[in-house]
């Protein structure tokens, strides 16, 4: 029997194909998804990985065997699948392993209206059913199987995004876009078609073996080509999408990365202006600048744990108009509270094209502090090392501690957060301060304890 504890993560299913999971197991996941959601119809899509079409079709067969109608939308980005789930009012399943290497694949699942499926919202029940059926016998087929049909929603997805951000009147822009051989190569040409934007494409060929670089723009080495191309072509902006194109990273006209916190603040300001105020969600390792800008623009900032299921739950609970994470996930009420890097990119393009200055000047007002970025340390005893850090800072004058998600220590001049990875023997550190010297000092002090 397969060890599902290795592939069922906090928010999704992910593992090596076929070593850890395969098409027969995907079929069981489809049947379990149908049973747990109780839906009479679902929507299924997949990315460009070699294993994705077969796994996606197996999942569809499993759901159809339980009497559920399945709409296959074929090749799509993850946010395109969320669009289909929201527009059609059906639960959805996206076959992708996002930025992971080619041998991996996975399933991101949602309920109707793109509502999240995580450990506490259905994923643990799905896992239990799959384990039961894999160990004994597969579930009985429904008296009448569901129908499997095809539907292309790319044009509808693009039209919906363009209806939310008006780019028709912006000044002409040149944008280098690095799709990393991922699904951005599928969505960007349609979304940006007919707009006053000259797109310089990089790695738009769909190739799940990722021949040019990993489709993970969070790693600085994977945006080096984009940075060089922006400088070489004199572009106004560079955009990089991850493998399933639900995250978008931005570089300015100098090829310098723009922090996702600055993008969160910029988009928050635009959404607050559009809606006349509202609540904005930010996770606890975004910059101080995010809640500051939200308050300055008449909004209410709400701090939450890291992770898309927490953000989406808080979005729904508070009726928030927007949410942002340090990892370049951006969530919109106008997009069923789901994350879409493409919509965030449209906001940045609209803001840039709506004024005459360069992107570096535009984002400077949202990038106010010195930050370490996320630093990972491999440690055998995560809890012990975290406790040692807590002991070192507890009682320090002016320091406030909280444990909403890991350990956060805050003073008037700096803060840091230390969190354990859900999936690896890592502690993740983020530090921010009013100046670089202080950020470096706090970073070094914490790492000395973590790595002792």
MINU-879402 format. One line per 10 residues: number of its first residue (from 1); their letters; for each residue x, z, y of C-alpha. Coordinates in Angstrom, 3 decimals, padded with zeros to 6 digits, m for minus. Layout:
// residues N
NUM	A	X/Z/Y; ...;
// end
This chain:
// residues 452
1	XXXXXXXXXX	000.000/000.000/000.000; 001.359/m000.866/003.466; 002.499/002.007/005.687; 000.145/001.619/008.636; 001.799/004.503/010.486; 004.634/002.061/011.187; 002.443/m000.578/012.817; m000.586/001.184/014.347; 000.715/002.394/017.712; m000.949/004.396/020.474;
11	XXXXXXXXXX	m002.678/001.368/022.016; m002.349/m001.514/019.578; m001.097/m002.849/016.257; 002.470/m004.131/016.202; 005.061/m004.844/013.519; 007.310/m007.351/011.774; 005.615/m010.259/009.944; 005.465/m010.497/006.955; 007.554/m007.378/006.142; 005.193/m004.827/007.679;
21	XXXXXXXXXX	001.937/m006.759/007.806; 000.536/m010.171/006.940; m002.607/m012.327/006.867; m004.431/m010.377/004.102; m003.950/m007.220/006.150; m005.090/m009.036/009.308; m008.276/m009.950/007.448; m008.907/m006.269/006.716; m008.291/m005.435/010.368; m010.925/m008.032/011.297;
31	XXXXXXXXXX	m013.455/m006.464/008.945; m012.661/m002.958/010.215; m012.885/m004.085/013.857; m016.314/m005.571/013.166; m017.516/m002.338/011.553; m016.121/000.069/014.181; m017.377/m001.913/017.187; m020.756/m002.582/015.574; m020.871/m005.907/017.402; m022.768/m008.960/016.229;
41	XXXXXXXXXX	m020.263/m011.277/017.946; m016.589/m011.018/018.938; m013.947/m013.191/020.613; m010.426/m013.781/019.261; m007.353/m015.377/020.862; m003.632/m015.688/020.171; m000.253/m016.373/021.760; 002.396/m018.965/020.862; 004.262/m017.020/018.131; 004.636/m018.980/014.877;
51	XXXXXXXXXX	002.625/m016.368/012.946; m000.170/m016.024/015.516; m002.576/m018.828/014.483; m002.636/m017.727/010.829; m003.052/m014.036/011.615; m005.747/m014.765/014.186; m007.695/m016.973/011.784; m007.418/m014.339/009.005; m008.796/m011.687/011.367; m011.682/m014.021/012.257;
61	XXXXXXXXXX	m012.439/m014.556/008.549; m012.499/m010.796/007.972; m014.947/m010.233/010.805; m017.143/m013.211/009.831; m017.345/m011.933/006.247; m018.986/m008.819/007.683; m021.693/m010.935/009.289; m020.158/m011.127/012.753; m020.062/m014.372/014.753; m016.544/m015.155/015.979;
71	XXXXXXXXXX	m015.617/m017.240/019.023; m012.008/m018.402/018.799; m010.508/m019.246/022.183; m007.175/m020.335/020.668; m003.981/m020.198/022.709; m004.383/m017.779/025.598; m002.745/m015.049/027.630; m003.838/m011.465/027.014; m005.654/m011.304/030.342; m007.411/m014.563/029.430;
81	XXXXXXXXXX	m008.711/m012.791/026.305; m009.863/m009.883/028.500; m011.630/m012.409/030.728; m013.458/m013.846/027.705; m014.426/m010.342/026.540; m015.752/m009.510/029.992; m017.479/m012.811/030.672; m019.098/m013.065/027.227; m019.798/m009.340/026.888; m018.124/m009.154/023.458;
91	XXXXXXXXXX	m015.358/m007.102/021.862; m012.090/m009.010/021.672; m008.843/m009.204/019.727; m005.623/m010.742/021.035; m002.812/m011.633/018.644; 000.489/m011.032/020.397; 003.528/m008.785/020.312; 003.969/m009.204/024.070; 007.712/m009.081/024.850; 008.916/m008.131/021.348;
101	XXXXXXXXXX	011.247/m010.491/019.422; 009.921/m013.481/017.480; 009.579/m011.765/014.086; 007.036/m009.309/015.512; 003.318/m009.773/016.003; 000.430/m007.508/016.836; m003.209/m007.084/017.871; m004.478/m005.837/021.216; m008.149/m004.954/020.801; m010.907/m004.184/023.277;
111	XXXXXXXXXX	m014.595/m003.450/023.242; m017.164/m005.534/025.108; m016.312/m005.878/028.782; m012.574/m005.478/028.030; m012.961/m001.699/027.536; m009.857/m000.278/025.837; m009.444/000.411/022.134; m006.786/003.091/021.597; m006.191/005.962/019.193; m009.082/007.973/020.646;
121	XXXXXXXXXX	m011.399/005.025/021.251; m011.604/003.330/017.857; m008.081/002.517/016.700; m007.744/005.553/014.423; m011.075/004.677/012.739; m009.947/001.061/012.288; m006.704/002.250/010.705; m008.557/004.608/008.337; m010.827/001.787/007.114; m007.931/m000.627/006.597;
131	XXXXXXXXXX	m006.017/002.028/004.621; m009.074/002.755/002.478; m009.752/m000.897/001.737; m006.098/m001.758/001.120; m005.815/001.080/m001.395; m009.061/000.534/m003.292; m011.217/m002.534/m002.848; m012.035/m004.741/000.134; m015.367/m004.201/001.877; m018.480/m005.875/000.541;
141	XXXXXXXXXX	m019.356/m009.143/002.232; m022.473/m009.344/004.376; m025.474/m011.213/002.890; m025.089/m013.823/005.626; m021.563/m014.482/006.936; m020.992/m014.935/010.642; m020.212/m018.309/012.168; m016.735/m019.148/013.488; m016.735/m021.426/016.527; m014.202/m022.660/019.090;
151	XXXXXXXXXX	m014.393/m022.373/022.861; m011.905/m023.179/025.637; m012.139/m020.686/028.513; m008.956/m021.569/030.429; m010.707/m023.398/033.289; m013.313/m020.632/033.620; m010.559/m017.992/033.641; m008.654/m019.841/036.372; m011.797/m020.339/038.456; m012.652/m016.627/038.221;
161	XXXXXXXXXX	m009.180/m015.597/039.412; m009.259/m018.065/042.304; m012.687/m016.743/043.306; m011.134/m013.300/043.815; m008.205/m014.380/046.016; m008.486/m017.226/048.527; m005.267/m019.223/048.616; m006.622/m022.444/050.075; m005.539/m021.692/053.674; m002.054/m020.275/053.072;
171	XXXXXXXXXX	001.063/m021.978/054.407; 002.869/m024.170/051.860; 005.060/m022.127/049.514; 007.703/m022.954/046.936; 007.478/m020.659/043.896; 009.838/m020.608/040.922; 007.941/m019.436/037.852; 009.750/m018.308/034.683; 007.278/m018.241/031.787; 009.950/m017.248/029.263;
181	XXXXXXXXXX	008.472/m019.760/026.767; 005.410/m017.500/026.729; 001.776/m017.896/027.671; 002.463/m018.199/031.400; 003.441/m021.783/030.579; m000.152/m022.268/029.414; m002.012/m020.499/032.231; 000.046/m021.043/035.397; m000.414/m024.837/035.690; m004.210/m024.477/035.555;
191	XXXXXXXXXX	m004.492/m021.391/037.779; m002.245/m022.785/040.545; m003.458/m026.398/040.330; m004.525/m027.874/043.673; m003.185/m024.987/045.778; m000.556/m025.397/048.536; 002.134/m024.080/046.193; 005.034/m026.157/044.884; 005.748/m024.717/041.448; 009.287/m024.993/040.084;
201	XXXXXXXXXX	008.698/m024.375/036.355; 011.179/m022.627/034.089; 010.741/m022.396/030.317; 007.084/m023.472/030.304; 007.406/m024.895/026.765; 005.420/m022.632/024.436; 007.929/m021.386/021.875; 007.486/m018.065/020.102; 011.128/m018.043/019.014; 012.118/m017.514/022.684;
211	XXXXXXXXXX	015.095/m019.908/022.768; 016.086/m019.180/026.391; 015.759/m015.427/026.786; 013.527/m012.568/025.653; 010.130/m012.678/027.345; 010.649/m009.195/028.785; 011.273/m009.361/032.545; 011.559/m005.560/032.714; 015.103/m005.996/031.360; 017.283/m007.234/034.274;
221	XXXXXXXXXX	019.223/m009.677/032.097; 016.042/m011.677/031.471; 015.458/m012.541/035.144; 019.011/m013.717/035.890; 018.006/m017.386/035.441; 014.999/m016.914/037.738; 017.104/m015.257/040.429; 019.637/m018.095/040.339; 016.937/m020.775/040.488; 015.233/m019.151/043.489;
231	XXXXXXXXXX	018.508/m019.155/045.399; 019.423/m022.669/044.245; 016.099/m024.221/045.271; 015.534/m022.205/048.452; 012.209/m020.986/047.072; 010.007/m018.486/048.885; 009.354/m016.399/045.778; 010.085/m016.089/042.076; 007.592/m014.972/039.449; 008.395/m013.961/035.869;
241	XXXXXXXXXX	005.775/m013.391/033.156; 006.215/m011.579/029.870; 005.372/m013.154/026.514; 001.609/m012.708/026.634; 001.567/m013.145/030.440; m000.336/m009.964/031.231; 002.572/m008.622/033.318; 004.145/m010.294/036.330; 007.502/m009.490/037.964; 008.476/m010.681/041.428;
251	XXXXXXXXXX	011.776/m011.601/043.092; 012.123/m012.344/046.794; 013.640/m015.355/048.564; 017.128/m013.873/048.114; 016.611/m013.525/044.374; 016.374/m009.739/044.654; 013.824/m007.975/042.418; 010.790/m006.473/044.137; 009.856/m003.152/042.553; 006.479/m003.028/040.783;
261	XXXXXXXXXX	005.704/000.040/042.921; 006.056/m002.070/046.068; 003.777/m004.711/044.527; 001.290/m001.955/043.601; 001.277/m000.731/047.204; 000.921/m004.262/048.628; m001.970/m005.185/046.330; m003.599/m001.773/046.886; m003.575/m002.354/050.638; m005.229/m005.764/050.180;
271	XXXXXXXXXX	m007.865/m004.449/047.764; m008.664/m001.505/050.057; m009.111/m003.889/052.985; m011.324/m006.148/050.868; m013.546/m003.320/049.597; m013.513/m001.172/052.726; m011.726/001.723/051.012; m011.944/003.166/047.514; m009.940/004.870/044.814; m006.583/003.530/043.603;
281	XXXXXXXXXX	m005.019/004.713/040.339; m001.250/005.021/039.963; 000.743/006.472/037.107; 003.034/009.414/037.701; 006.243/007.396/037.797; 005.260/004.945/040.492; 006.919/005.495/043.860; 005.806/008.038/046.450; 005.135/004.962/048.608; 002.039/004.067/046.547;
291	XXXXXXXXXX	m000.130/007.128/047.351; 001.240/007.087/050.913; 000.110/003.497/051.502; m003.254/004.152/049.821; m003.923/007.084/052.175; m002.704/005.120/055.211; m005.183/002.362/054.333; m008.102/004.798/054.027; m008.120/004.994/050.230; m007.957/007.825/047.706;
301	XXXXXXXXXX	m004.944/007.854/045.350; m005.400/009.286/041.850; m002.375/010.094/039.677; m002.546/009.577/035.922; m000.454/009.449/032.756; 001.564/006.381/031.789; m000.241/003.910/029.528; m002.984/001.328/029.883; m005.671/003.267/028.003; m005.253/006.215/030.395;
311	XXXXXXXXXX	m005.345/003.927/033.430; m008.466/002.118/032.196; m010.255/005.378/031.367; m009.480/006.744/034.833; m010.534/003.453/036.446; m013.902/003.700/034.703; m014.314/007.432/035.435; m013.553/007.157/039.149; m014.895/003.664/039.854; m011.425/002.766/041.160;
321	XXXXXXXXXX	m010.929/m000.647/042.714; m007.318/m001.067/041.557; m004.596/000.540/039.459; m000.872/m000.073/039.111; 001.975/000.971/036.824; 005.761/000.941/037.191; 005.900/m001.470/034.234; 004.144/m004.224/036.252; 000.712/m003.784/034.717; m001.945/m004.238/037.420;
331	XXXXXXXXXX	m005.620/m003.373/036.843; m008.620/m004.596/038.842; m012.226/m003.454/038.990; m013.107/m007.092/039.696; m011.503/m007.941/036.332; m013.419/m005.455/034.149; m010.777/m002.761/034.893; m008.361/m004.772/032.769; m004.754/m005.641/033.592; m003.845/m009.100/034.790;
341	XXXXXXXXXX	m000.426/m010.053/036.096; m001.795/m013.405/037.220; m004.275/m011.850/039.658; m001.526/m009.621/041.068; 000.641/m012.734/041.524; m002.172/m014.454/043.434; m002.422/m011.451/045.773; 001.318/m011.568/046.475; 001.200/m015.332/047.089; m001.787/m014.896/049.426;
351	XXXXXXXXXX	m000.065/m012.105/051.365; 003.161/m014.103/051.656; 001.428/m017.338/052.605; m000.850/m015.602/055.103; 002.047/m014.736/057.424; 005.234/m016.444/058.538; 007.958/m014.018/057.465; 009.944/m013.965/054.215; 008.885/m011.906/051.200; 011.778/m009.443/051.650;
361	XXXXXXXXXX	010.441/m008.470/055.089; 006.853/m008.300/053.850; 007.609/m005.886/050.998; 010.091/m003.736/052.963; 007.193/m001.685/054.387; 006.144/m000.799/050.819; 009.632/000.005/049.456; 010.520/003.274/051.183; 012.640/005.325/048.778; 015.684/005.178/046.506;
371	XXXXXXXXXX	014.845/004.966/042.806; 016.889/005.108/039.613; 014.691/002.819/037.567; 013.862/003.895/034.020; 016.880/005.226/032.109; 016.619/005.661/028.330; 018.652/008.190/026.346; 018.701/008.231/022.546; 018.382/011.848/021.433; 017.685/013.426/018.043;
381	XXXXXXXXXX	015.871/016.466/019.453; 013.595/015.193/022.199; 011.650/018.456/022.557; 014.820/020.577/022.654; 016.524/018.464/025.302; 013.354/018.334/027.424; 013.040/022.122/027.170; 016.640/022.502/028.328; 015.923/020.358/031.380; 012.799/022.394/032.138;
391	XXXXXXXXXX	014.767/025.645/031.892; 017.411/024.287/034.277; 014.897/023.402/037.003; 012.303/026.130/036.524; 012.452/028.576/039.393; 014.592/026.292/041.562; 013.682/026.857/045.192; 011.113/024.385/046.478; 010.577/022.759/043.061; 007.137/022.292/041.497;
401	XXXXXXXXXX	006.832/021.499/037.790; 003.974/019.846/035.936; 003.544/018.508/032.415; 000.746/015.953/032.788; 002.972/013.441/030.965; 006.355/014.771/029.940; 008.040/016.924/032.607; 007.771/016.118/036.308; 009.799/018.132/038.826; 008.976/017.562/042.499;
411	XXXXXXXXXX	010.608/018.815/045.705; 010.135/017.672/049.327; 013.165/015.355/049.018; 013.133/014.101/045.409; 011.261/014.020/042.110; 011.991/013.106/038.543; 009.970/012.576/035.384; 011.334/012.960/031.861; 009.115/011.643/029.051; 009.540/011.171/025.325;
421	XXXXXXXXXX	008.905/007.716/023.905; 005.844/007.430/021.646; 007.623/005.102/019.246; 011.394/005.680/019.432; 013.818/008.677/019.522; 014.218/008.265/023.284; 013.819/010.308/026.437; 012.929/008.204/029.484; 014.056/009.353/032.932; 012.808/008.168/036.334;
431	XXXXXXXXXX	014.205/009.607/039.571; 013.212/008.944/043.184; 014.602/010.437/046.390; 014.688/009.925/050.125; 018.227/008.489/049.890; 020.438/006.914/047.237; 023.008/009.723/047.228; 020.354/012.311/046.341; 018.758/010.076/043.701; 022.169/009.572/042.052;
441	XXXXXXXXXX	022.929/013.318/042.140; 019.626/014.327/040.496; 019.928/011.515/037.956; 023.391/012.655/036.920; 022.352/016.315/036.743; 019.398/015.594/034.439; 021.308/013.134/032.237; 024.122/015.650/031.760; 021.585/018.024/030.186; 019.721/015.342/028.201;
451	XX	022.927/013.907/026.744; 024.770/017.222/026.215;
// end
